Amino acid sequence: MIVCITEKPSVAKDIAAILGATRQCDGYLEGNGYCVTWTFGHLCTLKEPADYTPAWRYWSLSALPMIPPKFGIKLMDDKGVQHQFSVIESLIKQADKVINCGDAGQEGELIQRWVMQKAGCDKPVERLWISSLTDESIKEGFKHLRPQKELENLYLAGLCRAIGDWILGMNATRLYTLKYRPSNPGDTKMPPLSVGRVQTPTLALVVNRQREIENFVPKDSWELRTKYRNVVFNSTIKPFDKEEKGRTVVETLKGTELEITDIQKKKGKEAPPRLFDLTSLQVEANKKFNMGADETLKTIQSLYEKKLTTYPRVDTTYLTDDVYPKCGPILGSLMGRYEDILAPIRKGKLKKSKKVFDNSKVTDHHAIIPTGQPVGGGLSQAEQNIFDLIARRFISVFHPDCEFEQTTVNAKADKHSFKATGKVITNPGWKMVYQKEDKGARDTQGPQDNADTTDDTKSDDQQALPVFTKGEHGPHEPFLAKKTSQPPKYYTEGTLLKAMETAGSQIEDEDLRESLKANGIGRPSTRAAIIEILYKRGYIRKERKSLRATQAGCDLIDTIQEELLKSAKLTGIWEGRLRAIERGDYSPAEFVNQLKAMIQQITLDVLRDNANTRIGQTPA
């Protein structure tokens, strides 16, 4: 008998149908030599401090740091979980072979490995590794099962992540609560000060941005401009710091003529935006539909389980070469909904760009794309919105680049030089995908034209230019344009996700963002949960779309002096090491030992702090 262990009952049903295991039993499906059972996500977790020694049941500074000689796991304290585990344990004992059918990612590997370890599994184990839940994908996956040993580093990376979170979270939370909170740990109105390996540097990002805004001092400047033939020309000199200086120049220019000295035209191209990984999908959904990161994750997970989109918890925007032959049929499946925008690319061979297809940029799973299954009805509005984002992005990468002509007109008046620029799109290419929506959907802009902004004026390079001739001249209207420097914007969930992905670096360029992902903080699958924890703990709140740190959140970051606990860049280095463990390039023991040494040093530093700091805490 072969036992298959999936992560959810719904996935078990899909796999059992393919395998012919159609008889319903208590906690599993049976038939054709297979038993298909399931977990409910995490059935096991790392042991609590009190599970190691009774002394750790009580919160005491003298007991810190708590570092078990060996970490262990236990079942969740839930009757349903314990019953399902007993089913799995019994089936494993009877099995000839076990197939791990968990979600094909780091967390899914950890969930299933812990269950098999707890059940004392000593049977041969193979791994089902698929990127979608379509019948075709499941069948293909069972034809190419992987030895469990191939995923050993993935498991070790997940295990190190869990142990690292335990070491820092358990110890730092007790340490800072006992040292700095004004009430007893048992006071339910004053919950513990929650400190974590990822949540604390994420909170620090929000607090630091808020402080930048609060401490920002606006500065005025005056730019010299002139209008000629209804076109605004900008001076090439630096803005004036005093209005009077600018007024003097304006007066000298009045009555003079502006002469066109040079006209330059340059053709350019803009490539389609990259396909979605989970973070960029969450960012786009937040920007366009004001969907929270957690809501987007749940929605794309639902679309995955409905077999409409591929595996969602991914951090790459690339596809592998073997996906290319499948793209034509996938596009064909979208014809009913997207006929207008598909028509231009259905005539010839599909474009194959290195910015889309690159085997070297894909490890476990490729970017999120439609599966080619018919959509049909029954989708919620949120599911429709997310599917539409994914479908349009997928369609757009096969369209030609957007072509434009950039015109720069140089001019001179008296001794002052001016310049006007304009951009004309000569071939919209992929941008036509975003010019209109399907029936019943709202209009949308292209993904790169929809940035958060409070200024609806066109940028200088977007203005329409008439035909100019070199040497022409005529009267013009010089004037000063007052500019006031603006503070940075508060984070939204979308921009905070971007900051987590790049360890706090403010990067808009897609290529640079891609290169920084290796040292981003958190995993794509966990970043939404981290933000939710900060809400729950009362450390941040939302005002419209903006995220604001509460007083409790600010106080906590002010009190934590250890940069290792609150620096996004340093935490990003740890994340880079976890990814190196996953690749087999870094020692798991070294990673854990470094965190042990770090918490020992942090404990000493906090205990030596003689400042009488007390942190107020809003109820969670």
CORZIGI-V76986 format. One line per field, one symbol per residue. phi: phi as a letter, one per 30 degrees, with the letter a starting at -180 (. if undefined). A space follows every 50 residues. Layout:
phi->???
This chain:
phi->.ccccccbeddedddddddiccddbdiacblhicbccaccidcbbddded ddaedddcdbdddcddbddadbcbdddaddddddddddeddddddcaccd cdedadddddeddddddddidbcebccdbbcacdeddddddddbdcdeed cdddddddddddddddedddddddeddddbddbdeddddbdeddbbdcdd ddddeddddddeddcdcdbcbbcdbacbhicdccddddeddbddddddde ddddidcccdcabbbbdbbbddddddcdddddddddddbhdddddddddd ddddddicbdeddcbbcccddddedddedddddceecbedddedccdbdd dbcddccaedccccbdddbdcjdddiciddddddddddeddddddddcdd ddcbbcccccbbbhcccbbbbbbbdcbdhddddcdacdeicddbcdeccc ddacccdddedcddcddcbdjdaldbbdaccdbcdcdddedcddddeddd dchjddccdddddddddecdcicedcdddddddddddicbbcchcdcbdd ddddddddddcddddbdddddddddddddddddicbdedddddddddddd ddeddddddcdddbcdbded
